Amino acid sequence: QVQLVESGGGLVQPGKSLRLSCVASGISFTTNDLGWYRQAPGKQREVVATITAFGTTNYADSVKGRFAISRDSAKNTVYLQMNSLKPEDTAVYFCNANRIIDPLQTYWGQGTQVTVSH
């Protein structure tokens, strides 16, 4: 059974940093692309950052230069380091895994709330 469990969210002041973690069980990082998405109130879920099974990273323009995605295969954990946080980064952040070999599957975590405010 696949599980993605996020942690590390919370309330933080603008300009500060947070690191989100997602512990994955039941999947291999060699056969899954991984990513972080977010959904703000009243808005659609959007991609924040992704890392392919081959290690290629991509970022939304709104977070380039501030956020960094990484993974630790030994710990089956994917991270999102968020620096210079802005109020517009406030959202529920979701961990995602996309299996890249048959059978194709998409998995989601339950989400963790990040609130950036004074």
Phi, psi and omega in degrees: 000133182272134174223137172238121184237113180271155173204168175105355179287173179162192178261130182217150180281153176305140180091346180273182184236156172216152172237121176268146177235149176224112177268124183253136174231145178087004177227161175251137179289346179279347181236014179224134165279143184240154180199165172242132176237165176216155179220116177270159180304130178077005182239163177282155175294138181228153179284140178253307182203147178224154173224124183282169177300338180267357175098003178283132181251150175217149184226149170294147182302327184291344182240358180302134180085349180244326183250153176218129177260141178209169180217152176235101184295328180295329180258000184050045185231138173244141185241156169227106176275122183242116180246163178048051184294146181239157177305327180287355173277353179299125182182172166271128182257131184242138173272143184224143173226135178238116178289132187256001175238158181295141355281133179293136180215154173236135181235147180228146169276181184274346177097153176222136185278131172240123179237123180249111186199156175287000000 
